[in-house]
Every structure is written in C-alpha cells, then in structure tokens.
Amino acid sequence: MGDPRRLRKKLEGPRHPFNKSRIEEEMNYLGNFGLRNKKEIWKAQTVLRKFRARARASLALPEHLREAERLILIKKLYKMGIMPTEDGLTDEILSLSIDQFLKRRLQSIVHQLGLAKTPWQARQMITHGHIAIHGKKVTSPSYHVSRGEEEFVEFAPSSPYTDAAHPALSVPPSGSPNAST
C-alpha cells in the first residue's frame, strides 16, 4: 500500500486580502485571461515568486557558480516559453511579470491561436475534451504549454470541431441579422 502521497500547497494567498488596488488588478486578470477564480492567479504568482527568488539567490553566489545558475534558469524559462531568447540577464528574470506566465496557459494559447473566440470558450473546449496536444487530449485549462508544444495544439481527432461546417466555427455572413457591426 505505501504511504499516502504528501500534499503540498501550490499557492500562497495574498498577505493583505482586502487591498483595493490588488483586488482591481486581479479582476483585470480574471477578465483578460478568462480565469475561473483568483486561486489561478495566486498559483502563477507563486511560480513567478519562486523563479525570482532563485535569481536573487544566484546573485549572492561566487562568480563561476552564479553564471552556471543564471544559464540554468534562463534555459528553463526559455523552454517554458517565458523568456524570448536563450541569452538573457538575471535582471530580465527579475523583471518577469505574471502576464508572461498566464499567457502560456493552454486556455490562453487556444484563444491566441484562434481555435476559440473568447477565453471562456477556450476553457469550455478544453474541459470538454475538444483540445489535444500531439494528438493527446488535455482537459486542464491551466496546463502550461511549453515552447515546443505550442505548434501542436489543435482540436482533438474525435472532436466535432474538426468538421469545418461546425456552427461554432462558421462566421455569419455580413448581411445576416446576427452579424456583429
């Protein structure tokens, strides 16, 4: 049987839960990225906080170790799709924002690729099993899409969205009453 798995916290909530400016900023993230609740924001903030802490800790290391740690961090962030290039500085890691992590979620990528019209539609498509990466269904909207996986995001083979005549994919003609102006 073995020991039960060890549960770990994946997020750290805010220290001041009723700070008005933080609440307004979180509401903007919820709307822009189609997130379900603020816990999804706090998870991304925790990941960002850990990378920035590693970058700050590397600055205190001796010169030869500092450079090795910087290269490891930059390479990892580049593979994740967070950093634009593989040659970066520690200052670039320290200047990362939560937007860069939220843009790499599967939900945001599906919306950016035009597979869904809104972030909320992208979330629904993912949870209903209509999106696949490398032909394998992924049902978690918070799945982090790495740089190498981005080009393989598509509709699942068994999804009705693969049919070009699907009503959700068609755009109404400009003369119809349902056409947006």
N, C-alpha and C positions, 0 to 999 in steps of 0.2 A: 504494500500500500504506500508506504513512504510518508514523508511529512507533507502537510498541506503547503501549497505554494505560499510564498511570502508576498503579501500585498504591500505595495508601496504607493505613496502619494505621487501623482503625476502632475500635480499643480500646487501652486502656492497662491492663496487668495490675496486680495489687497489688504494692506495694513490699516488703511483708513477707509472703511466700506462706504462712507457717505460723503466722500469728497465730490463736489458737484462737477468740477472740470473732468475728473477721471470718469465719472458716470456718463457725461456727454460724449467723451472720446470713445468709450466702449459702445455706446449706442450707435455712433457712426460706423464702427467696425461691424456691428451686428447687421446694419443695413447694407453696407457696401459689399460685404462678403457673404451675406445670406446665412449667418451663423444661427444656431438654434438657441444657444444661451451663452452667458458670459464665461462659463467654465471653459469653453473652447478658446476664448481669448486668453484666459489665465494659463492654459496649457502652453500656448505659443509663447507667452511672456516668460514662463518658467524655462523653456528650452533656450530662448534668447538669453536669459539671465545666466544660464549655465555656460554658454559659449563665451559670453563677455567676461565672466569670472575666470575662465581658463585663459583667456587672452591677457587679462590683467595679471594673473599669477605668473604667466610666462615672462612678463616684463621684469620680474624680480629674479629670474634665473640667470646663471652665468651666460656669457655671450654665446658659446658653442651650443649649449642646451636651449637657449632662447630661440635661436634660428631654427633648430630642429622642431621645436614645439610649434613655432609660427607656421612652418611648412606643413606640418600635420593638420593643424587647424584650417588653414587656407584650402588644402586639398580636400578635406572632408566637406567644408562648406561649398566648395566648387561642385563636387559630386552631387551634393544635395540640391544644387541649383540656386543657392542663396547668393554666392559671390559670382560676379560676371566673368572674372578671369582667374587663372591659377596663380598669377603673380600679384600678390596683394600685400598690404602692410597690416600690422597689428591695429593701427588706427582705423582701418576700414572695418575690421571686425568689431571694434568698439563702437563704430558709428552705425551698425546694423539696426534696423527697426523691425517692429512686429509685422509691418506690412509685408516685408520680404518673406516672412515665414507663412503668413496667411495666403499669399499668392501661390505658394507651392502646394496647397491642399488640393486634393483631387476635385473637390467641388469647384474651386476657382479655375482650375485648368480646364475642366469640361465647359464651363461658361466662356472662358477665353477662346477656346478652340471653336466655339460656335455650335457645339453639339446641343446646347440648351440656350434658351432665350434669356433666362434670368438665373441668378444664383440659386434661387429656391427651386426652380425646375430642375437644375442640375443636381441638387441634393435629393430630390424625389427620384430622379432617374437612377442615381447611384444606389439608394436604399432599396429600390425595387429590382435591382439586378440587371439594369439595361446597359451598364458601362463595364468594359473589360480593358485590362492592360495585358498585352501579349496574349490575347485570347482567353484570359482567365478573369472571371467575374470578380469585381471588387465591390463590396457593399458598404464600405465605410467612407463617408464623405470627408473625414479628417485624414485619410490616407495621404502620407507625404509622397509626392511624385518627384522622383529624382530626375536629374538632367537626362540620363539615358532612357528613362521610361516615358518621357513626355511625348515622344513621337509615336508611341504605341498605344496611346489612349484612343479608344474607339468604342462603337456600340458593340455589345455582346452579340455573338453569332445567332443566338436564339431570341434576340430582342425583336419586337415588331418594328422598332425604329430603323432597322436595316433596310426596310422597304421604302423606296423613295416616294411612294404615294401615300405615306402615312400622314394623316391630317395634322399632326403636331409639327411636322417638318415643312409643310407647304405654306407658302406666303400667299395671302389673299390678293387677288388682282386689284389694281388701283381704283377701278370703278365700282367695286363692291362696297356695300354699306359697312362692312366690318373692317375695311382698310383704315389704318391709322393715318392721320394727316400730319 
